[in-house]
Amino acid sequence: MDILAKLRVLFWGLVIGLWGLFMYQYMSEDMSALKRFRVTKNPFAGALPAGKPVLKKYPPASPFRPPQPPAQPPEQPAAGKEKPAGEGTMGLVKAGADIKDIASVPLMTEKTDREKAAGAAAADFTSSPPPPEGFSMKETPHFVIYEEGPEVPQETVDTLESLHGNIMLDLVAFSPWTREKKVFIYYAQSAKTYRRLTGRPEWSGGAASLGERKIYVYKSDEAFGILAHELTHIYFDSFFPASRPSPLWLSEGIATYIQSERGMSTPDWLQQNLQLLEGGSGFKLNDLVRIDSMQGADEDNVRLWYAESYSVVRFLMKLKAGDAFYVFCKELRDGKPAHQALYRAYGMPYNRLASLEYAWRYDLKTGKISGLRR
C-alpha cells in the first residue's frame, strides 16, 4: 500500500474516531438523566392478571338527583355516605346513574358514567327545558345558558362561545355534532342557589350529566375550569360508542389538558405532581392505562395519576404533526389494543407502550422530542 492510501486510511480512521467520541459524549449526557428514573411500587393489589386494577378506597358520595319529569322513575341511590365538607375529596365521584359531582380537586369521572355518556351526540335532547325559578335563559350557537338573574349577560355568552372555539381547535374532529346540538349550562350566582337547585352537599363545586349534555356550576374561581373540563368530556367522549367508551386515562388526560391549555385554568395541584413525574415518580404506562375506575381512590395517587395522564396525552398531541392523535383515538375506538393503535398512528419506534414510556420520560427531562418544556 502506497503512502497516499495509508494517509487516507489514517484520515478516515481519525474522522470516525472523533465522530464516535462526540456521539458518546452527547448520548451519555442525555442518558444520564434516565438513570435517575424510578417507578413507584405497583399501586394495584395482587397480581395484575387476577382482576381489575383499583386504587385505595374511600366511601363514595351520595347520588345527585337533578329535577326530573314526574313520569320518569327516581334514580336508585349509590351505596356509601356523603363526604363531609372540609374532608379531602377526589373531585368527581360516581354519583347516581349519569350525574357526577365536581369538587375543586381534582376533577374525576367514572367509566360507568362515561359508558352512558358515550354517544351523547346521538341523544335527542333537542328541546330546551324551561329555566328554573329565578333564572333567565339564552340560546347561543352552541349552548343553552341558564343564569341566575333577570337576564344572561353578554359577557357570559362571549366567554362560553370563546371557550367553545378554543376547545374546538383540538376537538373539532371528535364532535361534529356540535354544529347542530347544544350543551345546557346552568350557572348559579351562589353556592346556596346551586345547592337549592341540585340538592348537592357543601363540598360540591359543580355537577354534570354527560348523557344529557348538562353542566351545573356556580360562580367561583373554579367555575371556568370546571366548564372547560366537563365540556371536553362531553365533546371527546361522544366520539366513542357506548359499547366501547374512551379509556379513562385518555378521557381524563385530554380533559385536564384542555382545561389547562385552552381553558387557561390549570389546577393548582398539577405543577407539583408534574415535578414528581419529572423526578422519576409515577406509574408504569401498562398500569396507568388499565385503570378503568377512580371510585374511592386515594387522593395522592389520584392526583399523580391525573398528572401522568395529562402529561402523556400532551406528549402524544405534540409528538407528531397532522392527524396522528386522531388516528390513535380512532384505532382505540375501533377496538385496537393500545400498542397497535399507537403504532398505526405514530409508527416506529412506538410499537409498544414501553417504547412510549421511555420516550415520554426522556422528553420530560429534555423536551427534545416534542420540542416543549413545562
C-alpha positions as CSV (number, residue, x, y, z in Angstrom):
1,M,0.0,0.0,0.0
2,D,1.5,3.3,-1.0
3,I,1.8,6.3,1.4
4,L,-1.2,8.1,-0.1
5,A,-3.5,5.1,0.7
6,K,-2.1,4.9,4.2
7,L,-2.8,8.5,4.8
8,R,-6.4,8.1,3.6
9,V,-7.0,5.2,5.9
10,L,-5.5,7.2,8.8
11,F,-7.5,10.3,8.0
12,W,-10.9,8.4,7.9
13,G,-9.9,6.5,11.0
14,L,-9.5,9.8,12.8
15,V,-12.8,11.1,11.4
16,I,-14.7,8.1,12.5
17,G,-13.0,8.1,15.9
18,L,-13.8,11.7,16.5
19,W,-17.4,11.2,15.4
20,G,-17.7,8.2,17.8
21,L,-16.3,10.2,20.7
22,F,-18.7,13.1,20.0
23,M,-21.7,10.8,19.9
24,Y,-20.7,9.0,23.1
25,Q,-20.4,12.3,25.0
26,Y,-23.7,13.6,23.5
27,M,-25.7,10.5,24.3
28,S,-24.1,9.9,27.7
29,E,-25.1,13.4,28.8
30,D,-28.7,12.8,27.8
31,M,-28.9,9.2,29.0
32,S,-27.6,10.2,32.4
33,A,-30.9,11.8,33.1
34,L,-32.7,8.5,32.5
35,K,-30.5,6.6,35.1
36,R,-32.4,8.5,37.9
37,F,-35.8,7.4,36.7
38,R,-37.7,5.3,39.3
39,V,-41.2,4.0,39.1
40,T,-43.3,3.8,42.2
41,K,-44.4,0.5,43.6
42,N,-47.2,-1.1,41.7
43,P,-50.4,0.5,43.2
44,F,-52.6,-2.5,42.4
45,A,-53.2,-5.1,45.0
46,G,-52.3,-8.7,44.0
47,A,-51.2,-9.9,40.6
48,L,-52.4,-7.7,37.7
49,P,-53.9,-10.5,35.6
50,A,-56.1,-11.7,38.5
51,G,-58.6,-8.8,38.3
52,K,-59.2,-5.2,37.5
53,P,-56.7,-2.7,38.9
54,V,-58.0,-0.5,41.6
55,L,-56.6,2.2,43.9
56,K,-57.3,2.7,47.6
57,K,-60.9,3.1,48.6
58,Y,-62.9,5.7,50.5
59,P,-66.7,5.9,50.8
60,P,-68.4,7.2,47.7
61,A,-70.7,10.3,47.7
62,S,-74.4,10.0,47.6
63,P,-76.1,10.4,44.2
64,F,-77.1,13.7,42.7
65,R,-80.7,13.8,41.6
66,P,-81.5,16.7,39.2
67,P,-85.1,17.8,38.7
68,Q,-86.9,15.0,36.8
69,P,-90.2,14.9,35.0
70,P,-92.9,13.2,37.1
71,A,-93.3,10.3,34.7
72,Q,-89.6,9.4,35.0
73,P,-88.8,6.9,37.7
74,P,-86.5,8.0,40.5
75,E,-82.8,7.0,40.5
76,Q,-81.6,4.5,43.0
77,P,-79.1,5.9,45.5
78,A,-75.5,4.7,45.4
79,A,-74.0,2.9,48.4
80,G,-72.0,4.9,50.9
81,K,-72.4,8.2,52.6
82,E,-71.6,11.8,51.6
83,K,-68.1,13.1,52.2
84,P,-68.4,15.9,54.7
85,A,-67.3,19.4,53.9
86,G,-63.7,20.1,54.6
87,E,-62.6,16.5,54.1
88,G,-60.3,15.8,51.2
89,T,-62.3,14.7,48.1
90,M,-61.2,13.4,44.8
91,G,-63.3,15.6,42.7
92,L,-65.9,13.9,40.5
93,V,-67.0,10.7,42.1
94,K,-69.6,8.2,41.0
95,A,-73.0,9.7,41.8
96,G,-76.1,8.0,40.5
97,A,-76.6,6.7,37.0
98,D,-75.2,9.5,35.0
99,I,-74.7,12.6,37.2
100,K,-71.3,13.4,38.8
101,D,-70.3,15.8,41.5
102,I,-67.5,18.1,40.7
103,A,-65.3,19.2,43.6
104,S,-62.4,21.6,43.4
105,V,-59.6,19.0,43.4
106,P,-59.1,17.2,41.0
107,L,-61.9,16.6,38.5
108,M,-62.7,12.9,38.1
109,T,-65.2,11.0,36.1
110,E,-66.3,7.3,36.3
111,K,-66.2,4.9,33.4
112,T,-69.7,3.8,34.4
113,D,-71.0,7.3,33.7
114,R,-69.0,7.6,30.6
115,E,-70.4,4.4,29.1
116,K,-73.8,6.1,29.3
117,A,-72.4,9.4,28.1
118,A,-70.5,8.0,25.1
119,G,-72.6,8.6,22.1
120,A,-74.3,11.5,23.8
121,A,-74.3,13.2,20.4
122,A,-77.0,10.8,19.3
123,A,-79.2,11.5,22.2
124,D,-82.3,13.5,21.2
125,F,-82.2,16.4,23.7
126,T,-83.1,19.0,21.2
127,S,-85.9,20.8,23.1
128,S,-84.8,23.3,25.8
129,P,-86.3,22.8,29.2
130,P,-87.7,25.9,30.9
131,P,-85.4,27.9,33.1
132,P,-85.5,27.3,36.9
133,E,-87.2,29.8,39.1
134,G,-85.1,33.0,39.4
135,F,-83.0,32.1,36.3
136,S,-83.0,33.6,32.8
137,M,-82.4,31.7,29.6
138,K,-80.5,32.5,26.4
139,E,-79.6,30.3,23.4
140,T,-76.3,30.8,21.6
141,P,-74.9,29.0,18.6
142,H,-73.6,26.1,20.8
143,F,-75.2,26.5,24.2
144,V,-78.5,27.0,26.0
145,I,-77.4,29.1,29.0
146,Y,-79.5,29.3,32.2
147,E,-78.1,32.0,34.5
148,E,-79.4,33.2,37.8
149,G,-80.7,36.8,37.4
150,P,-83.0,38.9,35.2
151,E,-81.0,38.2,32.0
152,V,-78.0,36.4,30.7
153,P,-75.2,38.9,30.4
154,Q,-73.4,39.2,27.0
155,E,-70.2,38.6,28.9
156,T,-71.3,35.1,29.8
157,V,-72.3,34.4,26.2
158,D,-68.9,35.7,24.9
159,T,-66.9,33.8,27.5
160,L,-68.7,30.4,26.7
161,E,-68.5,30.8,23.0
162,S,-64.9,31.8,23.2
163,L,-64.2,28.7,25.3
164,H,-66.0,26.5,22.8
165,G,-63.9,27.9,20.0
166,N,-60.7,27.3,21.9
167,I,-61.7,23.7,22.7
168,M,-62.6,23.0,19.0
169,L,-59.0,23.9,18.0
170,D,-58.2,20.4,19.3
171,L,-61.5,18.5,19.3
172,V,-63.4,19.6,16.2
173,A,-62.8,16.2,14.5
174,F,-64.2,14.4,17.6
175,S,-67.5,16.2,17.9
176,P,-69.0,17.3,14.6
177,W,-72.5,17.1,16.2
178,T,-71.8,20.5,17.9
179,R,-72.9,22.2,14.7
180,E,-76.5,21.0,15.3
181,K,-76.9,20.2,19.0
182,K,-76.3,22.3,22.1
183,V,-75.0,21.9,25.6
184,F,-77.1,23.1,28.5
185,I,-75.3,25.3,31.1
186,Y,-76.8,26.1,34.5
187,Y,-74.9,28.9,36.1
188,A,-75.9,30.0,39.7
189,Q,-74.6,33.1,41.3
190,S,-74.0,31.5,44.7
191,A,-73.3,28.1,46.2
192,K,-76.6,28.4,48.2
193,T,-78.7,28.7,45.0
194,Y,-76.7,25.9,43.4
195,R,-77.4,23.6,46.3
196,R,-81.1,24.6,46.3
197,L,-81.2,23.8,42.6
198,T,-79.3,20.5,42.7
199,G,-79.6,19.3,46.3
200,R,-75.8,18.8,46.4
201,P,-73.6,18.9,49.6
202,E,-71.5,21.9,50.6
203,W,-68.2,20.4,49.2
204,S,-69.6,20.1,45.7
205,G,-68.3,22.7,43.3
206,G,-70.5,21.6,40.4
207,A,-72.3,18.7,38.8
208,A,-72.5,17.3,35.3
209,S,-74.8,15.0,33.3
210,L,-72.8,13.9,30.3
211,G,-75.5,11.9,28.8
212,E,-77.9,14.8,28.8
213,R,-75.2,17.3,28.0
214,K,-75.9,19.4,31.1
215,I,-73.4,21.1,33.4
216,Y,-74.3,22.8,36.7
217,V,-71.9,25.3,38.3
218,Y,-72.0,28.3,40.5
219,K,-69.9,31.5,40.4
220,S,-66.4,30.6,41.8
221,D,-62.7,30.6,41.0
222,E,-63.1,27.0,39.8
223,A,-66.2,27.5,37.6
224,F,-64.4,28.2,34.3
225,G,-62.0,25.3,34.8
226,I,-65.0,23.0,35.6
227,L,-66.7,24.1,32.4
228,A,-63.6,23.6,30.3
229,H,-63.0,20.1,31.8
230,E,-66.6,18.9,31.5
231,L,-67.2,20.3,28.1
232,T,-64.2,18.3,26.9
233,H,-65.7,15.1,28.3
234,I,-69.0,15.9,26.5
235,Y,-67.2,16.6,23.2
236,F,-64.5,14.0,23.3
237,D,-66.3,11.0,25.0
238,S,-69.1,11.3,22.4
239,F,-66.6,10.1,19.8
240,F,-66.6,6.7,21.4
241,P,-69.6,4.3,21.3
242,A,-71.4,3.2,24.4
243,S,-70.2,-0.3,23.8
244,R,-66.5,0.8,23.8
245,P,-66.1,4.0,25.8
246,S,-62.9,6.1,25.8
247,P,-60.2,4.8,28.1
248,L,-60.3,6.6,31.4
249,W,-56.7,7.8,31.3
250,L,-57.2,9.2,27.8
251,S,-60.5,10.9,28.7
252,E,-59.2,12.5,31.9
253,G,-55.8,13.3,30.3
254,I,-57.3,15.3,27.5
255,A,-59.9,16.9,29.7
256,T,-57.1,18.1,32.0
257,Y,-55.0,19.2,29.0
258,I,-57.9,21.3,27.5
259,Q,-58.7,22.7,31.0
260,S,-55.1,23.9,31.3
261,E,-54.1,24.8,27.7
262,R,-57.4,26.1,26.3
263,G,-59.4,27.0,29.4
264,M,-56.4,28.8,31.0
265,S,-57.4,27.2,34.3
266,T,-54.5,25.0,35.4
267,P,-55.3,23.1,38.6
268,D,-53.0,24.1,41.5
269,W,-52.1,20.5,42.2
270,L,-50.9,19.8,38.7
271,Q,-47.5,21.5,38.8
272,Q,-46.4,19.8,41.9
273,N,-47.2,16.3,40.5
274,L,-45.6,17.1,37.2
275,Q,-42.4,17.8,39.2
276,L,-42.8,14.4,40.9
277,L,-43.1,12.8,37.4
278,E,-40.0,14.6,36.2
279,G,-38.1,13.3,39.2
280,G,-39.0,9.8,38.1
281,S,-42.1,9.0,40.1
282,G,-45.3,7.8,38.6
283,F,-46.9,4.6,37.3
284,K,-45.8,2.3,34.6
285,L,-47.9,3.0,31.5
286,N,-49.1,-0.6,31.4
287,D,-50.6,0.0,34.8
288,L,-51.8,3.5,34.1
289,V,-53.9,2.6,31.1
290,R,-55.5,-0.4,32.8
291,I,-57.3,1.7,35.5
292,D,-61.0,1.9,34.5
293,S,-62.4,3.3,37.7
294,M,-61.4,6.1,40.1
295,Q,-64.2,5.2,42.6
296,G,-62.8,5.8,46.1
297,A,-59.2,6.4,45.1
298,D,-56.5,7.7,47.4
299,E,-56.0,11.4,46.9
300,D,-52.3,11.4,46.4
301,N,-52.4,8.5,43.9
302,V,-55.3,10.2,42.0
303,R,-53.5,13.5,41.6
304,L,-50.4,11.7,40.4
305,W,-52.5,9.5,38.1
306,Y,-54.2,12.6,36.6
307,A,-50.9,14.5,36.2
308,E,-49.4,11.5,34.4
309,S,-52.4,11.0,32.2
310,Y,-52.3,14.7,31.3
311,S,-48.6,14.6,30.6
312,V,-48.8,11.5,28.3
313,V,-51.7,13.0,26.4
314,R,-49.9,16.3,26.0
315,F,-46.8,14.4,24.7
316,L,-48.9,12.4,22.2
317,M,-50.6,15.6,20.9
318,K,-47.3,17.3,20.4
319,L,-45.3,14.3,19.2
320,K,-46.3,14.3,15.6
321,A,-48.0,16.9,13.4
322,G,-51.1,16.2,11.5
323,D,-53.9,13.8,12.5
324,A,-51.7,11.3,14.4
325,F,-53.6,11.8,17.7
326,Y,-56.9,11.5,16.0
327,V,-55.8,8.3,14.3
328,F,-54.7,6.9,17.6
329,C,-58.1,7.6,19.2
330,K,-59.9,6.2,16.2
331,E,-58.0,3.0,16.3
332,L,-58.8,2.7,20.0
333,R,-62.5,3.4,19.2
334,D,-62.4,0.6,16.6
335,G,-61.2,-1.9,19.2
336,K,-57.4,-2.0,18.6
337,P,-55.2,-2.6,21.6
338,A,-53.3,0.4,22.8
339,H,-49.9,-0.7,21.4
340,Q,-51.4,-1.4,18.0
341,A,-53.2,1.9,17.9
342,L,-50.0,3.6,18.9
343,Y,-48.0,2.0,16.1
344,R,-50.7,2.7,13.4
345,A,-50.8,6.4,14.4
346,Y,-47.1,7.1,15.2
347,G,-45.1,4.4,13.5
348,M,-41.8,3.1,14.8
349,P,-40.4,3.1,17.4
350,Y,-43.8,3.4,19.0
351,N,-44.9,-0.2,18.7
352,R,-45.1,-0.9,22.5
353,L,-46.2,1.0,25.5
354,A,-42.8,0.6,26.9
355,S,-41.3,2.5,24.0
356,L,-43.8,5.3,24.5
357,E,-43.0,5.4,28.2
358,Y,-39.2,5.6,27.5
359,A,-39.7,8.4,25.0
360,W,-42.2,10.3,27.2
361,R,-39.9,10.2,30.3
362,Y,-36.9,11.2,28.2
363,D,-38.9,14.1,26.9
364,L,-40.0,15.1,30.4
365,K,-36.3,15.6,31.2
366,T,-35.1,17.2,27.9
367,G,-38.0,18.3,25.8
368,K,-36.0,17.2,22.8
369,I,-38.8,15.0,21.2
370,S,-41.8,17.2,21.5
371,G,-39.9,20.5,21.5
372,L,-41.7,21.5,24.7
373,R,-40.8,22.1,28.2
374,R,-43.3,22.6,31.0
